[in-house]
Each structure stands twice: as structure tokens, then as C-alpha cells.
Amino acid sequence: MQDKKKTDKEAKSGTTVNTNISDILKMQERFLIRIPARRNPKLKKIIDRVNADDELHTLWQVINNNAVKRLGMSDHGPVHVQIVTNIALKFLRLLADRGVQPTSIVDYNLAIEDAEVIVALAAVLHDMGMSIHRADHELYSLFLAAPKIKELLDGIYEVPMRTILISEILHTIIAHRSKGKPLTLEAGIVRVADALDMEEGRSRIPFQAGKINIHSVSAASIEKISIEKGEDKPIRIVVKMSNSAGIFQLDELLKNKLEGSGLEIYVDIDASIKGETEKKLIHTFRI
């Protein structure tokens, strides 16, 4: 009875009541998102805010609980976010170096630094909806991301510019879904960058969990992804495989994300099998 009175008193006074929370949701050692901000102080400030945001880091734990524990997928939390964000920024900068202008510059006369903010924040927030469900997670990401974008941009951009950026970032997020039909270069960049998080270490969870099918075997065949400055085209993607099954991953996942992205004319993909012999991934396969 005394405990109840104490709790009621604390509730009325606005003081915090200590409660036990699930170990899954306890703040783990924080994985900091690291990207090359270069000479972009706005981007640096925004990423600093991302790294200090308790809500985002808790959501990433919830996302990985759904993705890894419940669905047996690879991680969709901060590691995935960092990989996709770095690939997306590298794409944008390689294209800019060859004179390819982001759509936000063409349509709104923004600066390249603003286009980097669009690409980076969309990459950071694109899978927020996985905290709710895998199915239609891109749609759920929109209503979770919208207030967070506004919060992260507050004080950095005035309202008119911030409004444009919010719209562009949300478009970039929704366009990474299947048949997303990106309308901007920035959206196409994040769409393809998301598909390139497929190196061997990123695909082991479903494979080691016993999900032996063409998807898991092909994913485990991708050894290394490199993004390089191209010759004939601005971007060259080099894929090293341990097994020819990896071709399925490229044809089914990467090809689908690349087609309709707007990046087709700017990207060359070179894939090869590493070493003289293929690595044997499974000993016996039964249906």
C-alpha cells in the first residue's frame, strides 16, 4: 500500500519511477555512425546529432530484434546504416566529380552539401519501419522518419529549406522499396547502395541458421564489394565471389534495384570468382 502511494505521489509530481526494462532494450555500447563529412559542416553536425540520439539507437535495437532474432535476416541496424550511408555518399561524390548533378540542385538550386544531407539522412533512416514489421517497412519508415528529420535539421536550415529537404529525404526513403520508381538521382543512389550491403560477413546469419536455399547460398558467395572510380562510366562496382552462386544475388537483388534507379547509365559492374576453385558452401542439399 505504501509502495502504491509512493508511486502515485511520484506520478503526480512528475518524477521518474524506476522500472526494470528488458535486457534487449537496455542501451548497449553505442555503435557510432562514421562517415567522411569532408568540408560539409552541416552534414557533420547532423551525424553528431544522430550519434547522440537515444531514440534512434533504441529503435535500431528493436529493428535488429525483428530482423535478426525473429526473421533470421542480416542486421538492419547501425552497421547496415553505416555501410549504406558510406556507399551512397561515395556514389554521389563520384557522380558529382564527373559533372552529374543531383536532382535537388537542378530543381531547387541547392548546393552539393545539401544533396549530401539528403542522401545521408535517407540512408540513416530508410529502414526505421523494420521496428514495426518487415512487410511494408518502407511505408512505416515514412511516419517514423518525418518528425525525426525535422528534429535533426532544426536550427541548421530555415523552414522553407528544411521543408524541401524533408520531402526529398522521404521520397528517397520510399523509393528504396521494390518497384519504388525513384524520381531523383539521390533516391536512385540510396536504392542501389542499400542493395550493395551483401558482403560475406553480412549474409552469414540466415545461412548459419540453417536456411539453405539459393538466397542464402548465393548471399554467402559474395566475398567483397568495392566501389571505384570508373573509366567509361563514373562508377565501377567490383564484386568478388567465392562461388558462382553469387550471380543469383547480383541478378535478383542488385539488378532489380539498379533497373529504374536512374543510375544504369552511370554504373559498370564487374563480377569474378575469387581463386582458381570455387568454395564448397554445402556438403549435401536435400529437398
URKA-V497786 format. One record per helix or strand of 2 or more residues. SS is the DSSP state (helix for helix, strand for strand). FROM is the first residue (numbers start at 1). TO is the last residue. If there is no record, write none. Layout:
[[SS & FROM & TO] [SS & FROM & TO]]
//
This chain:
[[helix & 2 & 13] [helix & 23 & 25] [helix & 41 & 51] [helix & 54 & 70] [helix & 78 & 97] [helix & 103 & 108] [helix & 112 & 125] [helix & 128 & 131] [helix & 137 & 153] [helix & 159 & 174] [helix & 185 & 195] [helix & 200 & 202] [helix & 204 & 208] [helix & 214 & 220] [strand & 222 & 229] [strand & 235 & 241] [helix & 246 & 258] [helix & 264 & 266] [strand & 267 & 273]]
//
